[in-house]
């Protein structure tokens, strides 16, 4: 499943310059750090003073936002580092590992909050939360939703799945505060419903788990080298076979590196042309693909002579050798 946890592949504009990415990611990270420091302090303090376990649980979730935002600030300089001899494909996998780490941290937090809330349900009910707790919960919903929208916008500007993952971490805080506010409101209006505050903490944990999977799913797919969807492969074929001299293409392989896509394919050409002509066709095909799909990071093309042994496409589609029209392989 590819959702917009990461910047959705194929939807981004041309990749911004590394210096621009570094600035945007760090800005998003620092804003997240300081916003969550304030919110966590307010929620934890209000939770203790206002006798709200749900609000304290929400405050703990904000602490994980601080950690993930800080890691964003520190980590970006490493995954934006250029390729080197030891890492010829660059360091983008670090960004994917960061996103996966954020998701796993959220799973751990959700499990801890649920366990603590369920355990406390067996104990005597505390005093009902007061109006201050409700006011803080409402403030959290508004502020975290605004922070989510701003951070997601920064992720699109930077083309950064890690910033997008952090944005969804902010959104999980906003969503999880909804049942918190409801639970606090019910307990405040009717003290006999004070136990609902603890139930609200359990509900919060499920919201956090849901948000964690939205981050983890795409990150795990990327780490397993899941290929691009069929429509993107078809687009690659269309661009690759736009020249009439190209007889076909097959063995198209794609994999994601952060928000970008790495492509390799076999280009079928007339077996009687020169090596230089074949090289020129491959170079032009690469230029068409990268110009038409700005999120493609690199294209590796192997030139093959078109003939009886290569006429049948193998993966996952090919160009008709006469019309150069992309055809899906049955």
C-alpha positions as CSV (number, residue, x, y, z in Angstrom):
1,X,0.0,0.0,0.0
2,X,1.4,3.4,-0.9
3,X,-0.3,6.2,0.8
4,X,0.9,9.7,1.3
5,X,3.0,9.0,4.3
6,X,5.8,9.4,2.1
7,X,5.6,11.9,-0.6
8,X,3.6,9.9,-3.1
9,X,5.7,8.6,-5.9
10,X,4.9,10.1,-9.3
11,X,3.2,13.0,-7.8
12,X,6.1,15.2,-6.8
13,X,7.7,17.8,-9.0
14,X,11.4,17.7,-10.0
15,X,13.6,16.8,-7.0
16,X,14.8,20.0,-5.3
17,X,18.5,20.7,-4.8
18,X,20.1,19.1,-1.7
19,X,20.8,22.4,0.0
20,X,17.1,23.3,-0.4
21,X,16.0,19.9,0.9
22,X,18.3,20.2,3.9
23,X,16.9,23.7,4.8
24,X,13.3,22.6,4.4
25,X,13.7,19.4,6.4
26,X,15.5,21.0,9.2
27,X,13.0,23.8,9.4
28,X,10.2,21.3,9.7
29,X,12.1,19.4,12.3
30,X,12.8,22.3,14.5
31,X,9.3,23.7,14.4
32,X,8.0,20.2,15.3
33,X,10.5,20.0,18.2
34,X,9.5,23.3,19.9
35,X,5.8,23.0,19.2
36,X,5.8,19.5,20.8
37,X,7.9,20.6,23.7
38,X,5.3,23.2,24.6
39,X,2.3,20.9,24.0
40,X,3.8,18.0,25.9
41,X,4.6,20.1,28.9
42,X,1.1,21.7,28.8
43,X,-0.7,18.3,28.4
44,X,1.3,16.4,31.0
45,X,1.0,19.2,33.6
46,X,-2.8,19.7,32.9
47,X,-3.2,15.9,33.0
48,X,-1.7,15.7,36.5
49,X,-3.4,18.7,37.9
50,X,-6.8,18.0,36.3
51,X,-6.8,14.2,37.1
52,X,-7.0,13.1,33.4
53,X,-5.2,9.9,32.5
54,X,-6.3,10.3,28.9
55,X,-4.7,13.7,28.7
56,X,-1.5,12.4,30.3
57,X,-1.5,9.6,27.7
58,X,-1.8,12.2,25.0
59,X,1.1,14.1,26.5
60,X,3.3,11.0,26.3
61,X,2.4,10.7,22.6
62,X,3.6,14.3,22.1
63,X,7.0,13.3,23.6
64,X,7.5,10.8,20.8
65,X,6.8,13.6,18.4
66,X,9.7,15.5,20.0
67,X,12.1,12.6,19.5
68,X,11.0,12.0,15.8
69,X,11.3,15.7,15.0
70,X,14.8,15.9,16.6
71,X,15.9,12.8,14.6
72,X,14.7,14.5,11.5
73,X,17.0,17.5,12.2
74,X,20.0,15.3,12.8
75,X,19.4,12.6,10.2
76,X,18.7,14.7,7.1
77,X,22.4,15.6,6.5
78,X,23.2,11.9,6.3
79,X,20.5,10.7,3.9
80,X,21.0,13.7,1.7
81,X,24.7,13.0,1.4
82,X,25.8,12.4,-2.2
83,X,26.7,8.9,-3.5
84,X,30.2,7.7,-2.7
85,X,32.3,4.6,-3.5
86,X,30.8,2.6,-0.6
87,X,27.2,3.7,-1.4
88,X,26.9,4.2,-5.2
89,X,23.1,4.5,-5.0
90,X,23.3,7.2,-2.3
91,X,22.1,7.1,1.3
92,X,18.3,7.5,0.8
93,X,17.6,4.2,2.6
94,X,18.4,6.0,5.8
95,X,15.4,8.2,5.3
96,X,13.2,5.1,4.8
97,X,14.7,3.6,8.0
98,X,13.9,6.8,9.8
99,X,10.2,6.6,8.7
100,X,10.1,2.9,9.8
101,X,11.6,3.9,13.1
102,X,9.0,6.5,13.7
103,X,6.3,4.0,13.0
104,X,7.8,1.4,15.4
105,X,8.2,4.0,18.1
106,X,4.5,4.8,17.8
107,X,3.6,1.1,18.0
108,X,5.5,0.9,21.3
109,X,3.9,4.0,22.7
110,X,0.4,2.8,21.8
111,X,1.0,-0.5,23.4
112,X,2.3,1.0,26.6
113,X,-0.6,3.5,26.8
114,X,-3.2,0.8,26.2
115,X,-1.7,-1.5,28.9
116,X,-1.5,1.2,31.5
117,X,-5.1,2.3,30.8
118,X,-6.5,-1.2,30.9
119,X,-4.7,-1.9,34.1
120,X,-5.9,1.2,35.8
121,X,-9.6,0.4,34.9
122,X,-9.4,-2.3,37.5
123,X,-8.5,0.2,40.2
124,X,-10.7,2.7,42.0
125,X,-11.8,5.5,39.7
126,X,-10.0,8.8,40.3
127,X,-11.6,12.2,40.5
128,X,-13.3,13.4,37.3
129,X,-11.1,15.7,35.1
130,X,-12.0,19.4,35.2
131,X,-12.6,22.1,32.6
132,X,-8.9,22.8,32.3
133,X,-8.2,19.4,30.9
134,X,-11.0,19.8,28.3
135,X,-9.6,23.2,27.3
136,X,-6.1,21.7,26.8
137,X,-7.5,18.8,24.7
138,X,-9.3,21.2,22.4
139,X,-6.2,23.4,22.1
140,X,-4.2,20.3,21.1
141,X,-6.6,19.3,18.4
142,X,-6.4,22.7,16.8
143,X,-2.7,23.3,17.1
144,X,-1.6,19.8,16.0
145,X,-3.9,19.8,13.0
146,X,-2.3,23.1,11.9
147,X,1.2,21.7,12.5
148,X,0.3,18.6,10.5
149,X,-0.9,20.7,7.5
150,X,2.2,22.9,7.6
151,X,4.6,20.0,7.9
152,X,3.0,18.1,5.1
153,X,3.3,21.1,2.9
154,X,7.0,21.2,3.8
155,X,7.4,17.5,2.9
156,X,5.9,18.2,-0.6
157,X,8.3,21.1,-1.1
158,X,11.3,19.0,-0.1
159,X,10.1,15.7,-1.6
160,X,10.8,14.0,1.7
161,X,8.9,10.9,2.9
162,X,10.6,11.3,6.4
163,X,9.0,14.8,6.8
164,X,5.7,13.4,5.6
165,X,5.9,10.6,8.2
166,X,6.6,13.2,10.8
167,X,3.6,15.2,9.6
168,X,1.4,12.1,10.0
169,X,2.8,11.7,13.5
170,X,1.5,15.2,14.2
171,X,-1.9,14.3,12.7
172,X,-2.1,11.2,14.9
173,X,-1.7,13.5,17.9
174,X,-4.6,15.7,16.6
175,X,-6.8,12.7,15.9
176,X,-6.1,11.0,19.2
177,X,-7.0,14.1,21.1
178,X,-10.6,13.9,19.8
179,X,-11.6,10.9,22.0
180,X,-9.5,12.5,24.8
181,X,-11.7,15.6,24.6
182,X,-14.9,13.5,24.4
183,X,-13.8,11.4,27.4
184,X,-12.8,14.4,29.5
185,X,-16.0,16.3,28.6
186,X,-18.2,13.3,29.6
187,X,-16.3,12.8,32.9
188,X,-16.5,16.5,33.7
189,X,-20.2,16.8,33.0
190,X,-21.1,13.6,34.9
191,X,-18.5,12.5,37.5
192,X,-19.9,8.9,37.5
193,X,-18.6,8.7,34.0
194,X,-15.0,9.4,35.1
195,X,-14.0,5.9,34.0
196,X,-14.6,7.0,30.4
197,X,-11.4,9.1,30.7
198,X,-9.4,5.8,31.0
199,X,-11.4,4.3,28.1
200,X,-10.4,7.3,26.1
201,X,-6.7,6.5,26.7
202,X,-7.3,3.0,25.2
203,X,-9.0,4.6,22.2
204,X,-6.1,6.9,21.8
205,X,-3.7,3.9,21.6
206,X,-5.7,2.5,18.7
207,X,-5.6,5.8,16.8
208,X,-1.8,5.8,17.3
209,X,-1.5,2.2,16.0
210,X,-3.5,3.1,12.9
211,X,-1.2,6.1,12.2
212,X,1.8,3.9,12.8
213,X,0.8,1.4,10.2
214,X,0.2,4.2,7.7
215,X,3.9,5.0,8.2
216,X,5.3,1.5,8.5
217,X,3.5,0.0,5.5
218,X,5.1,2.1,2.8
219,X,8.5,2.1,4.5
220,X,8.6,-1.7,4.7
221,X,7.5,-2.0,1.1
222,X,10.3,0.3,0.1
223,X,12.9,-1.7,2.2
224,X,11.7,-4.8,0.4
225,X,12.3,-3.1,-3.0
226,X,8.6,-3.1,-4.0
227,X,8.3,-1.9,-7.6
228,X,6.4,1.0,-9.0
229,X,2.7,0.6,-9.8
230,X,1.6,-0.6,-13.2
231,X,0.6,2.8,-14.5
232,X,4.1,4.1,-13.8
233,X,5.7,1.2,-15.6
234,X,3.3,1.8,-18.6
235,X,4.4,5.5,-18.6
236,X,8.1,4.3,-18.7
237,X,7.3,2.1,-21.7
238,X,5.5,4.9,-23.5
239,X,8.5,7.3,-23.1
240,X,11.0,4.6,-23.8
241,X,9.4,3.6,-27.1
242,X,8.6,7.1,-28.4
243,X,11.4,6.8,-31.0
244,X,10.5,4.8,-34.1
245,X,13.9,3.2,-34.2
246,X,13.2,1.5,-30.9
247,X,11.8,-2.0,-31.6
248,X,10.6,-2.7,-28.0
249,X,11.6,-3.0,-24.4
250,X,11.3,-5.5,-21.6
251,X,12.8,-6.6,-18.3
252,X,11.6,-3.3,-16.7
253,X,12.6,-3.2,-13.1
254,X,11.8,-0.4,-10.7
255,X,12.4,0.3,-7.0
256,X,11.9,3.2,-4.7
257,X,14.6,5.2,-3.1
258,X,12.8,7.5,-0.7
259,X,10.4,9.6,-2.9
260,X,12.4,8.7,-6.1
261,X,12.4,5.7,-8.4
262,X,15.4,3.8,-9.8
263,X,14.7,2.2,-13.2
264,X,16.5,-0.5,-15.2
265,X,15.3,-2.0,-18.5
266,X,16.4,-3.8,-21.7
267,X,16.0,-1.8,-24.9
268,X,15.4,-3.8,-28.1
269,X,16.9,-2.3,-31.3
270,X,17.7,-3.4,-34.9
271,X,20.6,-5.9,-34.7
272,X,22.2,-4.3,-37.8
273,X,22.9,-0.9,-36.3
274,X,26.3,0.2,-35.0
275,X,27.2,0.2,-31.3
276,X,27.3,4.0,-31.4
277,X,23.7,4.1,-32.8
278,X,22.5,1.7,-30.1
279,X,24.2,3.8,-27.4
280,X,22.6,7.0,-28.8
281,X,19.1,5.4,-28.8
282,X,19.6,4.2,-25.2
283,X,20.8,7.7,-24.1
284,X,17.8,9.4,-25.8
285,X,15.4,6.9,-24.1
286,X,16.9,7.7,-20.7
287,X,16.6,11.4,-21.3
288,X,12.9,11.1,-22.3
289,X,12.1,9.0,-19.2
290,X,13.8,11.4,-16.8
291,X,12.4,14.5,-18.4
292,X,8.8,13.0,-18.5
293,X,9.0,11.6,-14.9
294,X,11.0,14.0,-12.7
295,X,10.9,11.7,-9.7
296,X,13.0,9.1,-11.6
297,X,16.5,9.2,-10.1
298,X,18.3,7.1,-12.6
299,X,17.7,4.8,-15.6
300,X,20.1,1.9,-16.5
301,X,19.5,0.6,-20.0
302,X,20.9,-2.6,-21.5
303,X,20.7,-2.6,-25.3
304,X,19.7,-5.9,-27.0
305,X,19.3,-6.9,-30.6
306,X,15.7,-7.4,-31.5
307,X,15.0,-10.9,-32.9
308,X,13.2,-14.1,-32.4
309,X,14.6,-14.7,-29.0
310,X,13.6,-11.3,-27.7
311,X,10.3,-10.7,-29.5
312,X,8.3,-12.1,-26.6
313,X,8.3,-9.5,-23.6
314,X,9.1,-11.0,-20.2
315,X,8.4,-8.2,-17.7
316,X,5.8,-6.7,-17.3
317,X,4.9,-5.1,-20.7
318,X,6.5,-4.1,-24.0
319,X,6.3,-1.9,-27.0
320,X,4.8,-3.3,-30.2
321,X,7.8,-3.4,-32.6
322,X,5.7,-2.0,-35.5
323,X,3.6,0.7,-33.9
324,X,5.8,1.5,-30.8
325,X,2.5,1.5,-28.9
326,X,2.9,0.2,-25.3
327,X,1.1,-3.1,-24.9
328,X,0.5,-4.9,-21.6
329,X,1.9,-8.4,-21.5
330,X,-0.8,-11.0,-21.0
